[in-house]
Amino acid sequence: QVQLKESGGGLVQAGGSLRLSCQASGRTLSRDRVGWFRQTPGKEREFVISINWYGGSSDIADSVKGRFTVWRDFAKNTVSLQMDSLKPEDTAVYYCAVRARSPEDRTRSLLQYRYWGQGTQVTVSS
């Protein structure tokens, strides 16, 4: 079992930055893929970015490419999401998730992810 807890959300002006963290507990992440997804009211949860915990390679949605980066911290068992040049359309609840298999597989379907955090709100004002 893996428990996930996101932190770092908040209110920021357009053009600003935020850093989200996803703290994993229950076991040490290993051959896992960690993804970030986001959701706004009335819309489906969408893929943002993911990282192969084992190999380090990432996959990034076109909507955030060049603005968002992701990395993992082995010592803290944590994945961080740096969000720069934020836009009002980035406003959403952000969730981290873990898929405990095939870390090299870049499939973006949220159905592939077994463990989920509770989410953290990010609000970007114009």
Backbone atoms as SQL, in Angstrom:
CREATE TABLE atoms (id INTEGER PRIMARY KEY, chain TEXT, resi INTEGER, resn TEXT, atom TEXT, x REAL, y REAL, z REAL);
INSERT INTO atoms VALUES
  (1, 'A', 1, 'GLN', 'N', 0.832, -1.195, 0.000),
  (2, 'A', 1, 'GLN', 'CA', 0.000, 0.000, 0.000),
  (3, 'A', 1, 'GLN', 'C', 0.869, 1.248, 0.000),
  (4, 'A', 2, 'VAL', 'N', 0.420, 2.220, -0.740),
  (5, 'A', 2, 'VAL', 'CA', 1.108, 3.501, -0.796),
  (6, 'A', 2, 'VAL', 'C', 0.106, 4.586, -0.435),
  (7, 'A', 3, 'GLN', 'N', 0.489, 5.435, 0.489),
  (8, 'A', 3, 'GLN', 'CA', -0.318, 6.609, 0.806),
  (9, 'A', 3, 'GLN', 'C', 0.385, 7.825, 0.216),
  (10, 'A', 4, 'LEU', 'N', -0.407, 8.729, -0.334),
  (11, 'A', 4, 'LEU', 'CA', 0.133, 9.908, -0.990),
  (12, 'A', 4, 'LEU', 'C', -0.479, 11.159, -0.391),
  (13, 'A', 5, 'LYS', 'N', 0.341, 12.169, -0.205),
  (14, 'A', 5, 'LYS', 'CA', -0.175, 13.434, 0.302),
  (15, 'A', 5, 'LYS', 'C', 0.456, 14.567, -0.467),
  (16, 'A', 6, 'GLU', 'N', -0.381, 15.374, -1.100),
  (17, 'A', 6, 'GLU', 'CA', 0.084, 16.530, -1.839),
  (18, 'A', 6, 'GLU', 'C', 0.152, 17.750, -0.921),
  (19, 'A', 7, 'SER', 'N', 1.046, 18.647, -1.256),
  (20, 'A', 7, 'SER', 'CA', 1.145, 19.915, -0.541),
  (21, 'A', 7, 'SER', 'C', 1.677, 20.971, -1.487),
  (22, 'A', 8, 'GLY', 'N', 1.539, 22.226, -1.092),
  (23, 'A', 8, 'GLY', 'CA', 2.121, 23.312, -1.860),
  (24, 'A', 8, 'GLY', 'C', 1.157, 24.120, -2.697),
  (25, 'A', 9, 'GLY', 'N', -0.097, 23.720, -2.710),
  (26, 'A', 9, 'GLY', 'CA', -1.067, 24.485, -3.490),
  (27, 'A', 9, 'GLY', 'C', -1.330, 25.849, -2.878),
  (28, 'A', 10, 'GLY', 'N', -2.028, 26.693, -3.622),
  (29, 'A', 10, 'GLY', 'CA', -2.356, 28.010, -3.114),
  (30, 'A', 10, 'GLY', 'C', -2.826, 28.925, -4.213),
  (31, 'A', 11, 'LEU', 'N', -2.834, 30.202, -3.896),
  (32, 'A', 11, 'LEU', 'CA', -3.277, 31.238, -4.818),
  (33, 'A', 11, 'LEU', 'C', -2.070, 31.999, -5.330),
  (34, 'A', 12, 'VAL', 'N', -2.002, 32.174, -6.636),
  (35, 'A', 12, 'VAL', 'CA', -0.882, 32.885, -7.242),
  (36, 'A', 12, 'VAL', 'C', -1.401, 33.696, -8.425),
  (37, 'A', 13, 'GLN', 'N', -0.725, 34.776, -8.727),
  (38, 'A', 13, 'GLN', 'CA', -1.109, 35.587, -9.883),
  (39, 'A', 13, 'GLN', 'C', -0.579, 34.957, -11.165),
  (40, 'A', 14, 'ALA', 'N', -1.238, 35.261, -12.249),
  (41, 'A', 14, 'ALA', 'CA', -0.782, 34.776, -13.550),
  (42, 'A', 14, 'ALA', 'C', 0.665, 35.199, -13.768),
  (43, 'A', 15, 'GLY', 'N', 1.449, 34.269, -14.302),
  (44, 'A', 15, 'GLY', 'CA', 2.864, 34.507, -14.506),
  (45, 'A', 15, 'GLY', 'C', 3.734, 34.057, -13.349),
  (46, 'A', 16, 'GLY', 'N', 3.106, 33.748, -12.231),
  (47, 'A', 16, 'GLY', 'CA', 3.843, 33.324, -11.050),
  (48, 'A', 16, 'GLY', 'C', 4.171, 31.847, -11.056),
  (49, 'A', 17, 'SER', 'N', 4.707, 31.387, -9.923),
  (50, 'A', 17, 'SER', 'CA', 5.161, 30.007, -9.811),
  (51, 'A', 17, 'SER', 'C', 4.656, 29.379, -8.511),
  (52, 'A', 18, 'LEU', 'N', 4.524, 28.076, -8.563),
  (53, 'A', 18, 'LEU', 'CA', 4.225, 27.283, -7.376),
  (54, 'A', 18, 'LEU', 'C', 4.976, 25.969, -7.483),
  (55, 'A', 19, 'ARG', 'N', 5.278, 25.400, -6.340),
  (56, 'A', 19, 'ARG', 'CA', 5.879, 24.070, -6.317),
  (57, 'A', 19, 'ARG', 'C', 5.005, 23.163, -5.475),
  (58, 'A', 20, 'LEU', 'N', 4.575, 22.087, -6.079),
  (59, 'A', 20, 'LEU', 'CA', 3.792, 21.073, -5.381),
  (60, 'A', 20, 'LEU', 'C', 4.693, 19.894, -5.009),
  (61, 'A', 21, 'SER', 'N', 4.357, 19.271, -3.915),
  (62, 'A', 21, 'SER', 'CA', 5.079, 18.068, -3.503),
  (63, 'A', 21, 'SER', 'C', 4.100, 16.933, -3.281),
  (64, 'A', 22, 'CYS', 'N', 4.565, 15.741, -3.566),
  (65, 'A', 22, 'CYS', 'CA', 3.791, 14.522, -3.352),
  (66, 'A', 22, 'CYS', 'C', 4.630, 13.613, -2.463),
  (67, 'A', 23, 'GLN', 'N', 4.215, 13.504, -1.221),
  (68, 'A', 23, 'GLN', 'CA', 4.941, 12.677, -0.254),
  (69, 'A', 23, 'GLN', 'C', 4.332, 11.276, -0.239),
  (70, 'A', 24, 'ALA', 'N', 5.152, 10.285, -0.516),
  (71, 'A', 24, 'ALA', 'CA', 4.689, 8.904, -0.479),
  (72, 'A', 24, 'ALA', 'C', 5.084, 8.257, 0.835),
  (73, 'A', 25, 'SER', 'N', 4.193, 7.437, 1.380),
  (74, 'A', 25, 'SER', 'CA', 4.479, 6.689, 2.597),
  (75, 'A', 25, 'SER', 'C', 3.881, 5.295, 2.463),
  (76, 'A', 26, 'GLY', 'N', 4.235, 4.435, 3.364),
  (77, 'A', 26, 'GLY', 'CA', 3.768, 3.048, 3.320),
  (78, 'A', 26, 'GLY', 'C', 4.830, 2.110, 2.791),
  (79, 'A', 27, 'ARG', 'N', 5.564, 2.563, 1.819),
  (80, 'A', 27, 'ARG', 'CA', 6.732, 1.831, 1.301),
  (81, 'A', 27, 'ARG', 'C', 7.578, 2.801, 0.503),
  (82, 'A', 28, 'THR', 'N', 8.785, 2.394, 0.225),
  (83, 'A', 28, 'THR', 'CA', 9.686, 3.195, -0.591),
  (84, 'A', 28, 'THR', 'C', 9.339, 2.994, -2.057),
  (85, 'A', 29, 'LEU', 'N', 9.185, 4.082, -2.762),
  (86, 'A', 29, 'LEU', 'CA', 8.914, 3.992, -4.192),
  (87, 'A', 29, 'LEU', 'C', 10.094, 3.338, -4.890),
  (88, 'A', 30, 'SER', 'N', 9.803, 2.542, -5.892),
  (89, 'A', 30, 'SER', 'CA', 10.851, 1.811, -6.597),
  (90, 'A', 30, 'SER', 'C', 10.499, 1.728, -8.080),
  (91, 'A', 31, 'ARG', 'N', 9.995, 0.616, -8.516),
  (92, 'A', 31, 'ARG', 'CA', 9.603, 0.475, -9.913),
  (93, 'A', 31, 'ARG', 'C', 8.169, 0.962, -10.088),
  (94, 'A', 32, 'ASP', 'N', 8.022, 2.242, -9.923),
  (95, 'A', 32, 'ASP', 'CA', 6.721, 2.900, -9.995),
  (96, 'A', 32, 'ASP', 'C', 6.775, 4.045, -11.002),
  (97, 'A', 33, 'ARG', 'N', 5.615, 4.414, -11.443),
  (98, 'A', 33, 'ARG', 'CA', 5.485, 5.659, -12.205),
  (99, 'A', 33, 'ARG', 'C', 4.593, 6.581, -11.382),
  (100, 'A', 34, 'VAL', 'N', 5.026, 7.822, -11.243),
  (101, 'A', 34, 'VAL', 'CA', 4.272, 8.796, -10.461),
  (102, 'A', 34, 'VAL', 'C', 3.738, 9.857, -11.416),
  (103, 'A', 35, 'GLY', 'N', 2.454, 10.078, -11.346),
  (104, 'A', 35, 'GLY', 'CA', 1.822, 11.039, -12.232),
  (105, 'A', 35, 'GLY', 'C', 1.158, 12.165, -11.467),
  (106, 'A', 36, 'TRP', 'N', 1.030, 13.284, -12.156),
  (107, 'A', 36, 'TRP', 'CA', 0.226, 14.408, -11.657),
  (108, 'A', 36, 'TRP', 'C', -0.936, 14.605, -12.627),
  (109, 'A', 37, 'PHE', 'N', -2.092, 14.756, -12.050),
  (110, 'A', 37, 'PHE', 'CA', -3.308, 15.002, -12.811),
  (111, 'A', 37, 'PHE', 'C', -3.988, 16.228, -12.214),
  (112, 'A', 38, 'ARG', 'N', -4.908, 16.809, -12.960),
  (113, 'A', 38, 'ARG', 'CA', -5.648, 17.939, -12.422),
  (114, 'A', 38, 'ARG', 'C', -7.103, 17.877, -12.864),
  (115, 'A', 39, 'GLN', 'N', -7.928, 18.526, -12.078),
  (116, 'A', 39, 'GLN', 'CA', -9.361, 18.475, -12.358),
  (117, 'A', 39, 'GLN', 'C', -10.022, 19.782, -11.936),
  (118, 'A', 40, 'THR', 'N', -10.900, 20.265, -12.817),
  (119, 'A', 40, 'THR', 'CA', -11.727, 21.424, -12.506),
  (120, 'A', 40, 'THR', 'C', -13.177, 20.957, -12.463),
  (121, 'A', 41, 'PRO', 'N', -14.034, 21.708, -11.756),
  (122, 'A', 41, 'PRO', 'CA', -15.437, 21.288, -11.619),
  (123, 'A', 41, 'PRO', 'C', -16.110, 21.060, -12.963),
  (124, 'A', 42, 'GLY', 'N', -16.780, 19.948, -13.076),
  (125, 'A', 42, 'GLY', 'CA', -17.510, 19.641, -14.294),
  (126, 'A', 42, 'GLY', 'C', -16.684, 19.057, -15.416),
  (127, 'A', 43, 'LYS', 'N', -15.400, 18.897, -15.184),
  (128, 'A', 43, 'LYS', 'CA', -14.529, 18.342, -16.216),
  (129, 'A', 43, 'LYS', 'C', -13.876, 17.055, -15.728),
  (130, 'A', 44, 'GLU', 'N', -13.422, 16.262, -16.682),
  (131, 'A', 44, 'GLU', 'CA', -12.724, 15.035, -16.327),
  (132, 'A', 44, 'GLU', 'C', -11.320, 15.358, -15.816),
  (133, 'A', 45, 'ARG', 'N', -10.844, 14.474, -14.986),
  (134, 'A', 45, 'ARG', 'CA', -9.476, 14.608, -14.510),
  (135, 'A', 45, 'ARG', 'C', -8.534, 14.387, -15.694),
  (136, 'A', 46, 'GLU', 'N', -7.545, 15.264, -15.831),
  (137, 'A', 46, 'GLU', 'CA', -6.659, 15.176, -16.984),
  (138, 'A', 46, 'GLU', 'C', -5.208, 15.012, -16.568),
  (139, 'A', 47, 'PHE', 'N', -4.497, 14.367, -17.451),
  (140, 'A', 47, 'PHE', 'CA', -3.068, 14.131, -17.248),
  (141, 'A', 47, 'PHE', 'C', -2.292, 15.433, -17.376),
  (142, 'A', 48, 'VAL', 'N', -1.303, 15.616, -16.491),
  (143, 'A', 48, 'VAL', 'CA', -0.424, 16.777, -16.553),
  (144, 'A', 48, 'VAL', 'C', 1.017, 16.359, -16.857),
  (145, 'A', 49, 'ILE', 'N', 1.536, 15.486, -16.026),
  (146, 'A', 49, 'ILE', 'CA', 2.953, 15.138, -16.135),
  (147, 'A', 49, 'ILE', 'C', 3.193, 13.856, -15.347),
  (148, 'A', 50, 'SER', 'N', 4.182, 13.088, -15.755),
  (149, 'A', 50, 'SER', 'CA', 4.521, 11.890, -14.991),
  (150, 'A', 50, 'SER', 'C', 6.019, 11.636, -15.064),
  (151, 'A', 51, 'ILE', 'N', 6.488, 10.817, -14.145),
  (152, 'A', 51, 'ILE', 'CA', 7.913, 10.500, -14.101),
  (153, 'A', 51, 'ILE', 'C', 8.106, 9.045, -13.734),
  (154, 'A', 52, 'ASN', 'N', 9.053, 8.447, -14.399),
  (155, 'A', 52, 'ASN', 'CA', 9.492, 7.088, -14.091),
  (156, 'A', 52, 'ASN', 'C', 10.376, 7.186, -12.851),
  (157, 'A', 53, 'TRP', 'N', 9.860, 6.705, -11.717),
  (158, 'A', 53, 'TRP', 'CA', 10.641, 6.825, -10.490),
  (159, 'A', 53, 'TRP', 'C', 11.965, 6.088, -10.607),
  (160, 'A', 54, 'TYR', 'N', 11.960, 4.997, -11.318),
  (161, 'A', 54, 'TYR', 'CA', 13.166, 4.156, -11.414),
  (162, 'A', 54, 'TYR', 'C', 14.191, 4.776, -12.368),
  (163, 'A', 55, 'GLY', 'N', 13.740, 5.176, -13.574),
  (164, 'A', 55, 'GLY', 'CA', 14.679, 5.676, -14.568),
  (165, 'A', 55, 'GLY', 'C', 14.787, 7.186, -14.661),
  (166, 'A', 56, 'GLY', 'N', 13.755, 7.887, -14.192),
  (167, 'A', 56, 'GLY', 'CA', 13.828, 9.342, -14.171),
  (168, 'A', 56, 'GLY', 'C', 13.251, 10.055, -15.373),
  (169, 'A', 57, 'SER', 'N', 12.905, 9.343, -16.427),
  (170, 'A', 57, 'SER', 'CA', 12.369, 10.034, -17.603),
  (171, 'A', 57, 'SER', 'C', 10.947, 10.520, -17.314),
  (172, 'A', 58, 'SER', 'N', 10.563, 11.598, -17.974),
  (173, 'A', 58, 'SER', 'CA', 9.254, 12.191, -17.723),
  (174, 'A', 58, 'SER', 'C', 8.439, 12.299, -19.009),
  (175, 'A', 59, 'ASP', 'N', 7.168, 12.487, -18.823),
  (176, 'A', 59, 'ASP', 'CA', 6.227, 12.693, -19.923),
  (177, 'A', 59, 'ASP', 'C', 5.381, 13.904, -19.550),
  (178, 'A', 60, 'ILE', 'N', 5.201, 14.824, -20.500),
  (179, 'A', 60, 'ILE', 'CA', 4.591, 16.107, -20.176),
  (180, 'A', 60, 'ILE', 'C', 3.473, 16.409, -21.166),
  (181, 'A', 61, 'ALA', 'N', 2.340, 16.825, -20.645),
  (182, 'A', 61, 'ALA', 'CA', 1.243, 17.223, -21.520),
  (183, 'A', 61, 'ALA', 'C', 1.614, 18.484, -22.290),
  (184, 'A', 62, 'ASP', 'N', 1.134, 18.601, -23.506),
  (185, 'A', 62, 'ASP', 'CA', 1.458, 19.756, -24.349),
  (186, 'A', 62, 'ASP', 'C', 1.046, 21.070, -23.687),
  (187, 'A', 63, 'SER', 'N', -0.043, 21.046, -22.939),
  (188, 'A', 63, 'SER', 'CA', -0.567, 22.275, -22.341),
  (189, 'A', 63, 'SER', 'C', 0.370, 22.880, -21.298),
  (190, 'A', 64, 'VAL', 'N', 1.277, 22.090, -20.770),
  (191, 'A', 64, 'VAL', 'CA', 2.186, 22.597, -19.727),
  (192, 'A', 64, 'VAL', 'C', 3.649, 22.463, -20.119),
  (193, 'A', 65, 'LYS', 'N', 3.913, 21.972, -21.306),
  (194, 'A', 65, 'LYS', 'CA', 5.288, 21.768, -21.747),
  (195, 'A', 65, 'LYS', 'C', 6.033, 23.094, -21.778),
  (196, 'A', 66, 'GLY', 'N', 7.242, 23.079, -21.234),
  (197, 'A', 66, 'GLY', 'CA', 8.040, 24.292, -21.179),
  (198, 'A', 66, 'GLY', 'C', 7.773, 25.145, -19.945),
  (199, 'A', 67, 'ARG', 'N', 6.732, 24.787, -19.184),
  (200, 'A', 67, 'ARG', 'CA', 6.387, 25.550, -17.988),
  (201, 'A', 67, 'ARG', 'C', 6.454, 24.708, -16.719),
  (202, 'A', 68, 'PHE', 'N', 6.144, 23.436, -16.828),
  (203, 'A', 68, 'PHE', 'CA', 6.127, 22.527, -15.682),
  (204, 'A', 68, 'PHE', 'C', 7.274, 21.544, -15.798),
  (205, 'A', 69, 'THR', 'N', 7.899, 21.264, -14.654),
  (206, 'A', 69, 'THR', 'CA', 8.913, 20.225, -14.594),
  (207, 'A', 69, 'THR', 'C', 8.665, 19.347, -13.369),
  (208, 'A', 70, 'VAL', 'N', 9.168, 18.125, -13.434),
  (209, 'A', 70, 'VAL', 'CA', 8.948, 17.160, -12.351),
  (210, 'A', 70, 'VAL', 'C', 10.264, 16.455, -12.038),
  (211, 'A', 71, 'TRP', 'N', 10.454, 16.168, -10.777),
  (212, 'A', 71, 'TRP', 'CA', 11.645, 15.409, -10.393),
  (213, 'A', 71, 'TRP', 'C', 11.348, 14.620, -9.126),
  (214, 'A', 72, 'ARG', 'N', 12.194, 13.632, -8.849),
  (215, 'A', 72, 'ARG', 'CA', 11.978, 12.817, -7.647),
  (216, 'A', 72, 'ARG', 'C', 13.144, 12.974, -6.682),
  (217, 'A', 73, 'ASP', 'N', 12.830, 12.829, -5.417),
  (218, 'A', 73, 'ASP', 'CA', 13.811, 12.926, -4.344),
  (219, 'A', 73, 'ASP', 'C', 13.832, 11.581, -3.620),
  (220, 'A', 74, 'PHE', 'N', 14.899, 10.824, -3.859),
  (221, 'A', 74, 'PHE', 'CA', 14.975, 9.488, -3.279),
  (222, 'A', 74, 'PHE', 'C', 14.999, 9.529, -1.755),
  (223, 'A', 75, 'ALA', 'N', 15.734, 10.472, -1.209),
  (224, 'A', 75, 'ALA', 'CA', 15.885, 10.539, 0.247),
  (225, 'A', 75, 'ALA', 'C', 14.553, 10.813, 0.934),
  (226, 'A', 76, 'LYS', 'N', 13.696, 11.610, 0.275),
  (227, 'A', 76, 'LYS', 'CA', 12.430, 12.003, 0.893),
  (228, 'A', 76, 'LYS', 'C', 11.249, 11.183, 0.396),
  (229, 'A', 77, 'ASN', 'N', 11.495, 10.302, -0.566),
  (230, 'A', 77, 'ASN', 'CA', 10.405, 9.510, -1.147),
  (231, 'A', 77, 'ASN', 'C', 9.293, 10.433, -1.647),
  (232, 'A', 78, 'THR', 'N', 9.739, 11.466, -2.351),
  (233, 'A', 78, 'THR', 'CA', 8.840, 12.545, -2.747),
  (234, 'A', 78, 'THR', 'C', 9.036, 12.889, -4.219),
  (235, 'A', 79, 'VAL', 'N', 7.945, 13.260, -4.857),
  (236, 'A', 79, 'VAL', 'CA', 7.990, 13.809, -6.203),
  (237, 'A', 79, 'VAL', 'C', 7.523, 15.256, -6.152),
  (238, 'A', 80, 'SER', 'N', 8.267, 16.133, -6.791),
  (239, 'A', 80, 'SER', 'CA', 7.923, 17.549, -6.795),
  (240, 'A', 80, 'SER', 'C', 7.535, 18.002, -8.192),
  (241, 'A', 81, 'LEU', 'N', 6.637, 18.946, -8.232),
  (242, 'A', 81, 'LEU', 'CA', 6.167, 19.517, -9.486),
  (243, 'A', 81, 'LEU', 'C', 6.377, 21.021, -9.421),
  (244, 'A', 82, 'GLN', 'N', 7.268, 21.523, -10.263),
  (245, 'A', 82, 'GLN', 'CA', 7.519, 22.952, -10.349),
  (246, 'A', 82, 'GLN', 'C', 6.667, 23.523, -11.472),
  (247, 'A', 83, 'MET', 'N', 5.860, 24.508, -11.141),
  (248, 'A', 83, 'MET', 'CA', 4.960, 25.115, -12.113),
  (249, 'A', 83, 'MET', 'C', 5.330, 26.586, -12.267),
  (250, 'A', 84, 'ASP', 'N', 5.789, 26.947, -13.439),
  (251, 'A', 84, 'ASP', 'CA', 6.185, 28.320, -13.741),
  (252, 'A', 84, 'ASP', 'C', 5.268, 28.910, -14.806),
  (253, 'A', 85, 'SER', 'N', 5.324, 30.225, -14.912),
  (254, 'A', 85, 'SER', 'CA', 4.517, 30.933, -15.924),
  (255, 'A', 85, 'SER', 'C', 3.066, 30.476, -15.871),
  (256, 'A', 86, 'LEU', 'N', 2.527, 30.445, -14.685),
  (257, 'A', 86, 'LEU', 'CA', 1.180, 29.927, -14.505),
  (258, 'A', 86, 'LEU', 'C', 0.139, 30.800, -15.188),
  (259, 'A', 87, 'LYS', 'N', -0.905, 30.130, -15.675),
  (260, 'A', 87, 'LYS', 'CA', -1.995, 30.794, -16.376),
  (261, 'A', 87, 'LYS', 'C', -3.302, 30.525, -15.626),
  (262, 'A', 88, 'PRO', 'N', -4.281, 31.378, -15.794),
  (263, 'A', 88, 'PRO', 'CA', -5.575, 31.120, -15.141),
  (264, 'A', 88, 'PRO', 'C', -6.150, 29.744, -15.481),
  (265, 'A', 89, 'GLU', 'N', -5.893, 29.270, -16.674),
  (266, 'A', 89, 'GLU', 'CA', -6.414, 27.960, -17.066),
  (267, 'A', 89, 'GLU', 'C', -5.702, 26.802, -16.373),
  (268, 'A', 90, 'ASP', 'N', -4.657, 27.093, -15.622),
  (269, 'A', 90, 'ASP', 'CA', -4.007, 26.051, -14.809),
  (270, 'A', 90, 'ASP', 'C', -4.736, 25.846, -13.487),
  (271, 'A', 91, 'THR', 'N', -5.694, 26.708, -13.193),
  (272, 'A', 91, 'THR', 'CA', -6.466, 26.567, -11.969),
  (273, 'A', 91, 'THR', 'C', -7.182, 25.226, -11.933),
  (274, 'A', 92, 'ALA', 'N', -6.947, 24.478, -10.850),
  (275, 'A', 92, 'ALA', 'CA', -7.528, 23.137, -10.725),
  (276, 'A', 92, 'ALA', 'C', -7.118, 22.541, -9.381),
  (277, 'A', 93, 'VAL', 'N', -7.715, 21.424, -9.058),
  (278, 'A', 93, 'VAL', 'CA', -7.202, 20.587, -7.973),
  (279, 'A', 93, 'VAL', 'C', -6.190, 19.640, -8.598),
  (280, 'A', 94, 'TYR', 'N', -5.009, 19.611, -8.025),
  (281, 'A', 94, 'TYR', 'CA', -3.926, 18.787, -8.547),
  (282, 'A', 94, 'TYR', 'C', -3.762, 17.550, -7.671),
  (283, 'A', 95, 'TYR', 'N', -3.694, 16.404, -8.327),
  (284, 'A', 95, 'TYR', 'CA', -3.577, 15.118, -7.652),
  (285, 'A', 95, 'TYR', 'C', -2.301, 14.419, -8.090),
  (286, 'A', 96, 'CYS', 'N', -1.630, 13.797, -7.160),
  (287, 'A', 96, 'CYS', 'CA', -0.562, 12.888, -7.564),
  (288, 'A', 96, 'CYS', 'C', -1.064, 11.446, -7.431),
  (289, 'A', 97, 'ALA', 'N', -0.470, 10.588, -8.218),
  (290, 'A', 97, 'ALA', 'CA', -0.906, 9.202, -8.266),
  (291, 'A', 97, 'ALA', 'C', 0.281, 8.304, -8.568),
  (292, 'A', 98, 'VAL', 'N', 0.160, 7.063, -8.159),
  (293, 'A', 98, 'VAL', 'CA', 1.243, 6.099, -8.369),
  (294, 'A', 98, 'VAL', 'C', 0.711, 4.869, -9.085),
  (295, 'A', 99, 'ARG', 'N', 1.438, 4.470, -10.089),
  (296, 'A', 99, 'ARG', 'CA', 1.180, 3.209, -10.763),
  (297, 'A', 99, 'ARG', 'C', 2.322, 2.275, -10.388),
  (298, 'A', 100, 'ALA', 'N', 1.989, 1.198, -9.709),
  (299, 'A', 100, 'ALA', 'CA', 3.013, 0.324, -9.127),
  (300, 'A', 100, 'ALA', 'C', 3.447, -0.778, -10.078),
  (301, 'A', 101, 'ARG', 'N', 3.672, -0.404, -11.328),
  (302, 'A', 101, 'ARG', 'CA', 4.185, -1.365, -12.310),
  (303, 'A', 101, 'ARG', 'C', 4.562, -0.592, -13.564),
  (304, 'A', 102, 'SER', 'N', 5.344, -1.231, -14.405),
  (305, 'A', 102, 'SER', 'CA', 5.708, -0.685, -15.719),
  (306, 'A', 102, 'SER', 'C', 6.062, 0.792, -15.650),
  (307, 'A', 103, 'PRO', 'N', 7.083, 1.143, -14.894),
  (308, 'A', 103, 'PRO', 'CA', 7.412, 2.563, -14.744),
  (309, 'A', 103, 'PRO', 'C', 7.826, 3.232, -16.046),
  (310, 'A', 104, 'GLU', 'N', 8.261, 2.447, -17.021),
  (311, 'A', 104, 'GLU', 'CA', 8.697, 3.038, -18.289),
  (312, 'A', 104, 'GLU', 'C', 7.532, 3.303, -19.238),
  (313, 'A', 105, 'ASP', 'N', 6.361, 2.767, -18.925),
  (314, 'A', 105, 'ASP', 'CA', 5.176, 2.910, -19.762),
  (315, 'A', 105, 'ASP', 'C', 4.593, 4.304, -19.572),
  (316, 'A', 106, 'ARG', 'N', 4.480, 5.072, -20.670),
  (317, 'A', 106, 'ARG', 'CA', 4.022, 6.452, -20.583),
  (318, 'A', 106, 'ARG', 'C', 2.527, 6.597, -20.830),
  (319, 'A', 107, 'THR', 'N', 1.809, 5.492, -20.742),
  (320, 'A', 107, 'THR', 'CA', 0.358, 5.580, -20.873),
  (321, 'A', 107, 'THR', 'C', -0.195, 6.611, -19.901),
  (322, 'A', 108, 'ARG', 'N', -1.058, 7.506, -20.383),
  (323, 'A', 108, 'ARG', 'CA', -1.527, 8.619, -19.584),
  (324, 'A', 108, 'ARG', 'C', -2.868, 8.371, -18.909),
  (325, 'A', 109, 'SER', 'N', -3.446, 7.231, -19.157),
  (326, 'A', 109, 'SER', 'CA', -4.763, 6.972, -18.598),
  (327, 'A', 109, 'SER', 'C', -4.733, 6.936, -17.079),
  (328, 'A', 110, 'LEU', 'N', -5.642, 7.680, -16.466),
  (329, 'A', 110, 'LEU', 'CA', -5.680, 7.687, -15.012),
  (330, 'A', 110, 'LEU', 'C', -6.144, 6.346, -14.469),
  (331, 'A', 111, 'LEU', 'N', -6.792, 5.552, -15.296),
  (332, 'A', 111, 'LEU', 'CA', -7.232, 4.229, -14.868),
  (333, 'A', 111, 'LEU', 'C', -6.061, 3.305, -14.558),
  (334, 'A', 112, 'GLN', 'N', -4.895, 3.636, -15.077),
  (335, 'A', 112, 'GLN', 'CA', -3.707, 2.826, -14.841),
  (336, 'A', 112, 'GLN', 'C', -3.091, 3.066, -13.469),
  (337, 'A', 113, 'TYR', 'N', -3.530, 4.140, -12.813),
  (338, 'A', 113, 'TYR', 'CA', -2.921, 4.519, -11.546),
  (339, 'A', 113, 'TYR', 'C', -3.762, 3.999, -10.387),
  (340, 'A', 114, 'ARG', 'N', -3.087, 3.334, -9.470),
  (341, 'A', 114, 'ARG', 'CA', -3.802, 2.647, -8.386),
  (342, 'A', 114, 'ARG', 'C', -3.939, 3.502, -7.130),
  (343, 'A', 115, 'TYR', 'N', -2.921, 4.265, -6.822),
  (344, 'A', 115, 'TYR', 'CA', -2.921, 5.019, -5.568),
  (345, 'A', 115, 'TYR', 'C', -3.040, 6.515, -5.869),
  (346, 'A', 116, 'TRP', 'N', -3.843, 7.199, -5.070),
  (347, 'A', 116, 'TRP', 'CA', -4.116, 8.615, -5.303),
  (348, 'A', 116, 'TRP', 'C', -4.053, 9.402, -4.016),
  (349, 'A', 117, 'GLY', 'N', -3.587, 10.638, -4.113),
  (350, 'A', 117, 'GLY', 'CA', -3.660, 11.548, -3.002),
  (351, 'A', 117, 'GLY', 'C', -5.013, 12.246, -2.961),
  (352, 'A', 118, 'GLN', 'N', -5.176, 13.103, -1.969),
  (353, 'A', 118, 'GLN', 'CA', -6.444, 13.813, -1.780),
  (354, 'A', 118, 'GLN', 'C', -6.545, 15.066, -2.639),
  (355, 'A', 119, 'GLY', 'N', -5.424, 15.515, -3.146),
  (356, 'A', 119, 'GLY', 'CA', -5.429, 16.680, -4.017),
  (357, 'A', 119, 'GLY', 'C', -5.097, 17.964, -3.286),
  (358, 'A', 120, 'THR', 'N', -4.614, 18.928, -4.035),
  (359, 'A', 120, 'THR', 'CA', -4.322, 20.253, -3.495),
  (360, 'A', 120, 'THR', 'C', -4.784, 21.294, -4.510),
  (361, 'A', 121, 'GLN', 'N', -5.416, 22.343, -4.008),
  (362, 'A', 121, 'GLN', 'CA', -6.002, 23.358, -4.883),
  (363, 'A', 121, 'GLN', 'C', -4.939, 24.347, -5.353),
  (364, 'A', 122, 'VAL', 'N', -4.937, 24.593, -6.639),
  (365, 'A', 122, 'VAL', 'CA', -4.098, 25.640, -7.231),
  (366, 'A', 122, 'VAL', 'C', -5.030, 26.629, -7.922),
  (367, 'A', 123, 'THR', 'N', -4.918, 27.880, -7.540),
  (368, 'A', 123, 'THR', 'CA', -5.746, 28.929, -8.129),
  (369, 'A', 123, 'THR', 'C', -4.840, 30.007, -8.696),
  (370, 'A', 124, 'VAL', 'N', -5.012, 30.296, -9.982),
  (371, 'A', 124, 'VAL', 'CA', -4.211, 31.310, -10.657),
  (372, 'A', 124, 'VAL', 'C', -5.138, 32.456, -11.032),
  (373, 'A', 125, 'SER', 'N', -4.875, 33.620, -10.487),
  (374, 'A', 125, 'SER', 'CA', -5.722, 34.777, -10.772),
  (375, 'A', 125, 'SER', 'C', -5.165, 35.562, -11.950),
  (376, 'A', 126, 'SER', 'N', -6.061, 36.168, -12.690),
  (377, 'A', 126, 'SER', 'CA', -5.641, 36.928, -13.887),
  (378, 'A', 126, 'SER', 'C', -5.334, 38.381, -13.550);
